[in-house]
Amino acid sequence: MKSSLSILLPLLMLLYGCDKAVSFDLEKSEPRLVVEATIENGQAPMVVLTRSQSYFSQISADLLNESFVKGAAVYVSNGQKEHKLKEYVVSAGGFNLRYYTNDSSQPATAFVGELRKDYSLRIVAEGQEYSAKTTIPDTTRRVDSLWWRPVPNSTDNEVQIYVRATDKKGYGDYIRYFTRRNRQSFYPPFTSVFDDFVIDGTTYEIQVEPGFNRNTDFDDDTYFFRRGDTVGLKLANIDKATYDFWRTMEYNYSSIGNPFSTPVRVLSNISGGALGYFGGYAAQYRTMIIPK
């Protein structure tokens, strides 16, 4: 009898411990407007409008072409002028990239971004209206110097970049940074936005992580710069809404596929039910050539 029980009990425990298969019937949601709008000091406003896609959509050139919103009326104001942006089309990698920026045929109302100014965005697309506001703040974070060091124990000419910067006294400064390697575009790193809660009013040194193109697979070889690279640094002060958007977006990006991560709602500053953001950038640039 004891022998029978010793076999039966583990069997019962195994049966009770089996996981029950759970299936979810995911309803298809209606596509929503996705706004990526920026304005930078010395630069014209730039707006890209797309439609959200199903989580299970298979990305293709045709799908990308269909996702761009055509024929929208897009207006940007600096409080003195309101300019209607013009739609432009550029062929890129098998699909047509559509964006809205200053209309060169209407120079009387066109403008570029300026420090310490507020801007508003208004979009009329497919029978709906959307709006947002942003600020290009002052450049309160000063880049004092850039330098490099060899990566310890590296056998592949890898180097690390460091920056010494000074933060203006007074809480509430937010930044986002990007890097460029040689002739590539400027890309943000995994974590690109920071506040000044810890470093307020101080001069500090920190390693600069290389940015990367999030539309491609991350390559470990791009985690370091190398001897012979020309490195560009773009450091931009941003307002709180832009900081909150990228803070929550990057947390979501880093937690994709992690079953133990906490879901986070991406904070948008676009009213009217659209996704995305309208952000102002007070940008400054530095360049360093790493000798071979």
C-alpha positions as CSV (number, residue, x, y, z in Angstrom):
1,M,0.0,0.0,0.0
2,K,2.8,2.4,0.9
3,S,4.4,1.6,-2.5
4,S,1.2,2.4,-4.3
5,L,0.8,5.8,-2.5
6,S,4.4,6.7,-3.2
7,I,3.7,6.4,-6.9
8,L,0.1,7.8,-6.9
9,L,0.8,11.1,-5.0
10,P,3.6,12.4,-7.3
11,L,1.3,11.5,-10.2
12,L,-1.6,13.5,-8.8
13,M,0.7,16.5,-8.0
14,L,2.0,16.4,-11.5
15,L,-1.5,16.4,-13.0
16,Y,-2.6,19.3,-10.7
17,G,0.6,21.2,-11.6
18,C,0.0,21.1,-15.3
19,D,-0.6,24.5,-16.9
20,K,-3.9,25.2,-18.5
21,A,-3.7,26.5,-22.1
22,V,-5.1,30.0,-22.3
23,S,-6.0,31.6,-25.6
24,F,-6.8,35.2,-26.3
25,D,-9.1,36.4,-29.0
26,L,-7.4,39.7,-29.9
27,E,-9.9,42.2,-31.5
28,K,-8.6,44.3,-34.3
29,S,-8.4,47.9,-33.3
30,E,-9.0,50.8,-35.7
31,P,-5.8,52.4,-37.1
32,R,-4.9,55.7,-35.3
33,L,-2.9,58.6,-36.5
34,V,0.8,58.5,-35.5
35,V,2.5,61.9,-35.3
36,E,6.3,62.4,-35.2
37,A,6.8,66.2,-35.2
38,T,9.9,68.1,-34.2
39,I,11.2,71.6,-34.4
40,E,14.9,72.5,-33.6
41,N,16.7,75.8,-33.2
42,G,17.8,76.9,-36.6
43,Q,15.8,74.2,-38.4
44,A,12.4,74.1,-40.1
45,P,9.6,72.1,-38.5
46,M,9.4,68.5,-39.6
47,V,6.3,66.4,-39.4
48,V,5.8,62.7,-40.4
49,L,2.3,61.3,-40.3
50,T,1.5,57.5,-40.4
51,R,-1.3,55.2,-39.4
52,S,-0.8,52.6,-36.6
53,Q,-0.6,49.0,-37.7
54,S,-1.7,45.7,-36.2
55,Y,0.7,44.1,-33.8
56,F,0.9,41.0,-36.1
57,S,1.3,42.9,-39.3
58,Q,4.1,41.7,-41.6
59,I,6.3,44.7,-42.5
60,S,6.8,45.2,-46.2
61,A,7.5,48.1,-48.6
62,D,3.8,48.1,-49.7
63,L,2.6,48.3,-46.0
64,L,5.0,51.1,-45.4
65,N,3.8,53.0,-48.4
66,E,0.2,52.6,-47.3
67,S,1.0,53.7,-43.7
68,F,1.9,57.3,-44.7
69,V,-0.9,59.8,-44.5
70,K,-1.3,61.8,-47.7
71,G,-2.9,65.1,-48.2
72,A,-3.1,66.3,-44.6
73,A,-3.3,70.0,-43.8
74,V,-0.5,70.7,-41.3
75,Y,0.0,74.1,-39.6
76,V,2.8,75.2,-37.2
77,S,2.7,78.5,-35.4
78,N,5.3,80.4,-33.3
79,G,2.8,82.7,-31.8
80,Q,3.4,85.4,-34.5
81,K,3.2,83.5,-37.7
82,E,1.2,80.4,-38.7
83,H,2.7,78.5,-41.6
84,K,1.0,75.7,-43.6
85,L,3.6,73.0,-44.2
86,K,4.0,71.4,-47.6
87,E,4.0,67.6,-48.2
88,Y,7.2,66.2,-49.8
89,V,8.0,62.7,-51.1
90,V,11.4,61.0,-51.1
91,S,12.1,57.6,-52.4
92,A,13.9,55.5,-49.7
93,G,14.7,51.8,-49.9
94,G,11.8,50.6,-52.0
95,F,9.1,52.8,-50.5
96,N,8.2,56.5,-50.6
97,L,8.9,58.5,-47.4
98,R,6.4,61.3,-47.0
99,Y,6.9,64.3,-44.7
100,Y,5.7,67.8,-44.1
101,T,8.0,70.9,-43.7
102,N,8.3,74.5,-44.7
103,D,6.8,75.5,-48.1
104,S,9.5,77.3,-50.0
105,S,6.9,79.0,-52.2
106,Q,5.4,80.7,-49.1
107,P,8.5,82.4,-47.5
108,A,6.4,85.2,-45.9
109,T,5.0,82.9,-43.2
110,A,7.8,80.3,-43.1
111,F,10.1,80.2,-40.0
112,V,12.8,78.1,-38.2
113,G,13.0,77.2,-34.6
114,E,14.4,79.6,-32.0
115,L,15.6,79.1,-28.4
116,R,13.1,80.0,-25.6
117,K,10.0,80.0,-27.9
118,D,6.7,78.2,-27.8
119,Y,5.2,76.4,-30.8
120,S,1.8,74.9,-31.6
121,L,0.9,72.3,-34.2
122,R,-2.5,71.7,-35.8
123,I,-3.2,68.8,-38.1
124,V,-6.4,68.2,-40.2
125,A,-6.3,64.6,-41.6
126,E,-9.0,62.3,-42.9
127,G,-11.8,64.4,-41.3
128,Q,-10.2,64.7,-37.9
129,E,-8.3,67.5,-36.2
130,Y,-5.4,67.1,-33.8
131,S,-3.2,69.6,-31.9
132,A,-0.1,69.9,-29.7
133,K,2.2,72.4,-28.1
134,T,5.9,72.3,-27.4
135,T,8.8,74.6,-26.4
136,I,12.3,74.9,-27.5
137,P,14.0,75.7,-24.1
138,D,17.3,77.3,-23.4
139,T,20.5,75.3,-23.6
140,T,21.1,74.9,-19.9
141,R,23.4,71.8,-20.3
142,R,26.9,72.9,-21.5
143,V,29.3,70.5,-23.1
144,D,32.8,71.4,-21.8
145,S,34.9,68.7,-23.4
146,L,34.9,65.3,-25.2
147,W,37.7,62.6,-25.0
148,W,38.2,58.9,-25.6
149,R,39.8,56.0,-23.8
150,P,40.7,52.5,-25.1
151,V,38.3,49.8,-24.1
152,P,40.1,47.7,-21.4
153,N,41.3,44.3,-22.8
154,S,40.0,45.1,-26.3
155,T,41.8,43.6,-29.3
156,D,39.7,45.4,-31.9
157,N,40.7,49.1,-31.6
158,E,37.5,49.8,-29.6
159,V,37.3,53.0,-27.7
160,Q,34.8,54.6,-25.2
161,I,33.8,58.3,-25.5
162,Y,33.3,60.5,-22.4
163,V,31.9,63.9,-22.0
164,R,32.4,66.5,-19.3
165,A,29.3,68.8,-19.0
166,T,27.9,71.4,-16.7
167,D,24.3,71.7,-15.7
168,K,22.8,75.1,-14.9
169,K,21.5,75.4,-11.3
170,G,17.8,74.9,-11.0
171,Y,15.8,71.7,-11.3
172,G,13.6,71.0,-14.3
173,D,16.2,70.6,-17.1
174,Y,15.7,67.7,-19.5
175,I,18.0,66.5,-22.3
176,R,18.1,64.0,-25.1
177,Y,21.3,63.1,-26.9
178,F,22.3,61.4,-30.2
179,T,25.6,60.3,-31.7
180,R,26.8,60.0,-35.3
181,R,29.6,57.7,-36.5
182,N,31.4,59.0,-39.6
183,R,28.8,59.7,-42.3
184,Q,25.9,58.0,-40.7
185,S,22.8,59.8,-39.4
186,F,22.4,60.9,-35.8
187,Y,20.9,58.1,-33.8
188,P,19.8,57.9,-30.1
189,P,21.2,55.2,-27.8
190,F,19.0,52.7,-25.8
191,T,18.4,55.4,-23.1
192,S,18.6,58.8,-24.6
193,V,16.7,61.1,-22.2
194,F,17.8,62.3,-18.7
195,D,16.7,64.8,-16.1
196,D,18.9,66.8,-13.7
197,F,17.5,65.4,-10.4
198,V,21.0,64.1,-9.3
199,I,23.4,66.4,-11.2
200,D,21.6,69.8,-10.8
201,G,24.1,72.7,-10.8
202,T,27.2,70.4,-11.1
203,T,29.9,69.6,-13.5
204,Y,30.0,65.9,-14.2
205,E,31.7,63.3,-16.4
206,I,29.8,60.4,-18.1
207,Q,30.4,57.8,-20.8
208,V,28.6,58.5,-24.1
209,E,27.0,55.3,-25.5
210,P,26.8,55.1,-29.3
211,G,23.4,55.6,-30.9
212,F,21.9,53.0,-33.2
213,N,19.2,52.7,-35.9
214,R,16.2,51.1,-34.2
215,N,14.8,50.0,-37.5
216,T,17.6,47.4,-37.9
217,D,18.8,44.6,-35.6
218,F,21.2,45.7,-32.9
219,D,24.7,44.6,-33.6
220,D,27.1,44.1,-30.7
221,D,29.9,45.4,-32.9
222,T,28.3,48.9,-32.9
223,Y,28.3,49.1,-29.1
224,F,31.8,50.8,-29.1
225,F,33.4,53.5,-31.3
226,R,36.7,52.6,-33.0
227,R,40.0,54.2,-33.8
228,G,39.7,56.2,-37.0
229,D,36.0,57.1,-36.4
230,T,34.8,60.7,-36.6
231,V,32.2,61.0,-33.8
232,G,29.4,63.6,-33.7
233,L,27.5,64.4,-30.5
234,K,24.1,66.1,-30.6
235,L,23.0,67.2,-27.1
236,A,19.5,68.8,-26.9
237,N,17.6,70.4,-24.1
238,I,13.9,69.4,-24.3
239,D,10.7,70.2,-22.4
240,K,9.0,67.9,-19.9
241,A,6.4,66.5,-22.4
242,T,9.1,65.5,-24.9
243,Y,11.1,63.9,-22.0
244,D,8.0,62.0,-20.8
245,F,7.2,60.7,-24.3
246,W,10.7,59.3,-24.9
247,R,11.2,58.1,-21.3
248,T,8.0,55.9,-21.6
249,M,8.7,55.0,-25.2
250,E,12.2,53.8,-24.5
251,Y,11.1,51.8,-21.4
252,N,8.5,50.1,-23.6
253,Y,11.1,49.4,-26.3
254,S,13.5,47.8,-23.8
255,S,10.9,45.6,-22.2
256,I,9.5,44.1,-25.5
257,G,9.6,40.3,-25.1
258,N,10.2,40.4,-21.3
259,P,7.3,38.6,-19.6
260,F,8.2,40.1,-16.2
261,S,8.2,43.7,-17.2
262,T,5.6,46.2,-16.1
263,P,3.4,47.6,-18.8
264,V,3.8,51.3,-19.3
265,R,1.6,53.7,-21.2
266,V,3.5,55.8,-23.7
267,L,2.7,59.4,-22.8
268,S,1.8,61.5,-25.9
269,N,1.2,65.3,-26.0
270,I,-1.0,65.1,-29.1
271,S,-4.7,65.9,-28.4
272,G,-7.5,64.4,-30.5
273,G,-6.7,60.7,-30.0
274,A,-3.5,60.5,-32.0
275,L,-0.3,58.7,-31.0
276,G,3.2,60.2,-31.0
277,Y,4.6,63.6,-30.0
278,F,5.5,67.1,-31.0
279,G,8.9,68.0,-29.5
280,G,11.1,71.1,-29.5
281,Y,14.9,70.6,-29.4
282,A,17.5,73.2,-28.2
283,A,20.4,71.4,-29.9
284,Q,24.2,71.9,-29.7
285,Y,26.8,69.9,-31.7
286,R,30.3,68.7,-31.0
287,T,32.7,66.6,-33.3
288,M,35.7,64.6,-32.4
289,I,38.1,62.7,-34.6
290,I,39.6,59.6,-33.0
291,P,43.1,59.0,-34.4
292,K,44.0,55.6,-35.9
